[in-house]
Amino acid sequence: MISKPYIKSCVPSVKKIAFHLLYLLAVIHLDLCAQVKRVDAAAASRRRIPAKAALYSAVLPGLGQTYNRKYWKIPIVYALIGTSVYFIKDGNDKYRRLRDAFITRINGGDDEFKGILTPEQIARGADHYEEDKNLAILFTGIFYALNILDALVGAHLSVFDADENLFHLAPVLFHTPDKGVREMGIGLCLRF
């Protein structure tokens, strides 16, 4: 028979087990907290205030994209709004030119389109260019609103980590049961 002192020395005490478990939990907790703080610090450096981004884009188109550090979007914003503004000016110039010619023709004077266009054609042309101008104004407003919306959504999504290695192309072997052979191909691999 084994003596009680020998058994007592082999079995660790409850206090020792509790101490080691608490120590292990504390180390794991501290390590997890350190990782969370590192992630939070990285997210905080990327965090943008959505209202501020929207306000910046409302004041000056493209400024919200600058605030969000999406510099590649700025030329797109200015190309869309600038093209629309160009069509507003062009449509307005052509409308005024035809309108003035129509008024001159109705009052019995000579205009630049005498012998080329009838008064009805001049009126239809003026109406056409006025509609084009109004459509360009509508598109300018839409592009301006999309600029603000893009800055707002970009600021909301700034805390999400969009890893550059989210997907990649890799060679893949396919087994086709009907042919009984393996075929080589390219697969798109996504990482989550």
C-alpha positions as CSV (number, residue, x, y, z in Angstrom):
1,M,0.0,0.0,0.0
2,I,1.2,3.5,-0.9
3,S,1.7,5.9,2.0
4,K,-0.4,9.1,2.2
5,P,2.6,11.5,2.2
6,Y,3.7,10.1,-1.2
7,I,0.3,10.6,-2.8
8,K,0.1,14.1,-1.3
9,S,3.4,15.1,-2.9
10,C,2.4,13.8,-6.4
11,V,-1.0,15.5,-6.6
12,P,-0.7,19.2,-7.2
13,S,-2.6,21.4,-4.9
14,V,-5.8,23.1,-6.0
15,K,-4.1,26.4,-5.3
16,K,-1.3,25.6,-7.8
17,I,-3.7,24.5,-10.5
18,A,-5.8,27.6,-10.0
19,F,-2.7,29.8,-10.1
20,H,-1.4,28.3,-13.3
21,L,-4.9,28.5,-15.0
22,L,-5.3,32.1,-14.0
23,Y,-1.7,32.9,-15.2
24,L,-2.5,31.2,-18.6
25,L,-5.8,33.0,-19.0
26,A,-4.1,36.3,-18.1
27,V,-1.3,35.8,-20.7
28,I,-3.9,34.8,-23.4
29,H,-6.1,37.8,-22.5
30,L,-3.2,40.2,-22.6
31,D,-2.1,38.9,-25.9
32,L,-5.6,39.2,-27.4
33,C,-6.0,42.7,-26.0
34,A,-2.7,43.7,-27.6
35,Q,-3.9,42.3,-30.9
36,V,-7.2,44.1,-30.6
37,K,-5.4,47.4,-29.7
38,R,-3.1,47.0,-32.8
39,V,-6.1,46.4,-35.0
40,D,-8.0,49.3,-33.4
41,A,-5.0,51.6,-33.9
42,A,-4.8,50.6,-37.6
43,A,-8.6,51.1,-38.0
44,A,-8.5,54.4,-36.3
45,S,-5.8,55.7,-38.7
46,R,-8.1,54.7,-41.6
47,R,-11.4,55.9,-39.9
48,R,-13.0,58.8,-41.6
49,I,-16.1,60.8,-40.5
50,P,-18.8,60.3,-43.1
51,A,-20.5,63.7,-42.5
52,K,-17.2,65.5,-42.9
53,A,-16.5,63.7,-46.1
54,A,-19.9,64.5,-47.5
55,L,-19.6,68.1,-46.5
56,Y,-16.2,68.4,-48.2
57,S,-17.6,66.9,-51.4
58,A,-20.6,69.2,-51.3
59,V,-18.3,72.3,-50.9
60,L,-15.8,71.3,-53.6
61,P,-16.4,68.2,-55.7
62,G,-13.5,65.7,-55.2
63,L,-12.5,67.1,-51.8
64,G,-14.4,64.3,-50.0
65,Q,-12.4,61.8,-52.1
66,T,-9.2,63.5,-51.1
67,Y,-10.3,63.3,-47.4
68,N,-10.9,59.6,-47.9
69,R,-7.5,59.2,-49.5
70,K,-9.1,57.9,-52.7
71,Y,-7.1,60.1,-55.0
72,W,-7.7,58.1,-58.1
73,K,-11.4,59.0,-58.0
74,I,-10.8,62.8,-58.3
75,P,-10.2,62.8,-62.1
76,I,-13.3,60.8,-62.6
77,V,-15.4,63.2,-60.6
78,Y,-14.1,66.2,-62.5
79,A,-14.4,64.4,-65.9
80,L,-18.1,63.7,-65.3
81,I,-19.0,67.1,-63.9
82,G,-16.8,69.0,-66.3
83,T,-18.2,67.1,-69.3
84,S,-21.8,67.9,-68.2
85,V,-20.9,71.6,-67.6
86,Y,-19.4,71.7,-71.1
87,F,-22.6,70.3,-72.6
88,I,-24.7,72.9,-70.6
89,K,-22.6,75.7,-72.1
90,D,-22.6,74.3,-75.6
91,G,-26.3,73.7,-75.5
92,N,-27.0,77.1,-74.1
93,D,-24.9,78.8,-76.7
94,K,-26.6,77.0,-79.6
95,Y,-30.0,77.6,-78.1
96,R,-29.4,81.3,-77.8
97,R,-28.0,81.5,-81.3
98,L,-31.0,79.8,-82.8
99,R,-33.4,81.7,-80.6
100,D,-31.9,85.1,-81.6
101,A,-32.1,84.0,-85.3
102,F,-35.7,83.0,-84.9
103,I,-36.7,86.3,-83.2
104,T,-34.8,88.2,-85.9
105,R,-36.5,86.2,-88.7
106,I,-40.0,86.7,-87.1
107,N,-39.4,90.5,-86.9
108,G,-38.6,90.6,-90.6
109,G,-34.8,90.9,-90.4
110,D,-32.0,88.8,-91.9
111,D,-30.1,86.2,-89.9
112,E,-27.2,83.8,-90.4
113,F,-29.5,80.9,-91.4
114,K,-31.4,82.8,-94.2
115,G,-31.8,80.5,-97.1
116,I,-30.6,77.5,-95.1
117,L,-33.3,77.0,-92.5
118,T,-37.0,77.9,-92.3
119,P,-38.4,79.6,-89.2
120,E,-40.0,76.3,-88.1
121,Q,-36.6,74.4,-88.4
122,I,-34.9,77.2,-86.4
123,A,-37.6,76.9,-83.7
124,R,-37.3,73.1,-83.6
125,G,-33.5,73.4,-83.4
126,A,-33.8,75.9,-80.6
127,D,-36.2,73.5,-78.7
128,H,-33.8,70.6,-79.3
129,Y,-30.8,72.5,-77.9
130,E,-32.8,73.7,-74.9
131,E,-33.8,70.1,-74.1
132,D,-30.1,69.1,-74.4
133,K,-29.1,71.9,-72.1
134,N,-31.7,70.9,-69.5
135,L,-30.7,67.2,-69.8
136,A,-27.0,68.3,-69.2
137,I,-28.1,70.3,-66.1
138,L,-29.9,67.2,-64.8
139,F,-26.8,65.0,-65.4
140,T,-24.6,67.6,-63.7
141,G,-26.9,67.4,-60.6
142,I,-26.8,63.6,-60.7
143,F,-23.0,63.5,-60.9
144,Y,-22.7,66.1,-58.2
145,A,-25.0,64.1,-55.9
146,L,-23.1,60.8,-56.8
147,N,-19.8,62.6,-55.9
148,I,-21.2,63.4,-52.4
149,L,-22.7,59.9,-52.0
150,D,-19.3,58.3,-53.0
151,A,-17.5,60.3,-50.4
152,L,-20.1,59.4,-47.8
153,V,-20.0,55.7,-48.5
154,G,-16.2,55.7,-48.8
155,A,-15.9,57.2,-45.4
156,H,-18.3,54.6,-43.9
157,L,-16.3,51.8,-45.5
158,S,-12.9,53.2,-44.6
159,V,-12.6,51.0,-41.5
160,F,-12.9,47.8,-43.5
161,D,-9.7,46.1,-44.5
162,A,-9.6,45.5,-48.2
163,D,-6.6,43.2,-48.5
164,E,-4.7,43.5,-51.7
165,N,-4.4,39.7,-51.8
166,L,-8.1,39.1,-51.6
167,F,-8.0,37.0,-54.8
168,H,-5.5,35.6,-57.1
169,L,-5.3,33.4,-60.2
170,A,-3.8,29.9,-59.7
171,P,-3.4,26.8,-61.9
172,V,-6.0,24.2,-61.1
173,L,-6.3,20.5,-62.1
174,F,-9.9,19.5,-62.9
175,H,-11.0,15.9,-63.0
176,T,-13.7,15.2,-65.5
177,P,-15.6,12.0,-64.6
178,D,-17.2,11.6,-68.0
179,K,-13.9,11.6,-69.8
180,G,-11.9,10.1,-67.1
181,V,-9.0,12.5,-67.5
182,R,-7.5,15.4,-65.7
183,E,-7.5,18.8,-67.4
184,M,-5.5,21.9,-66.5
185,G,-7.0,25.3,-66.1
186,I,-6.8,28.6,-64.3
187,G,-8.9,29.2,-61.2
188,L,-9.8,32.4,-59.3
189,C,-9.0,31.8,-55.6
190,L,-10.7,34.0,-53.1
191,R,-9.4,34.4,-49.6
192,F,-11.7,35.4,-46.7
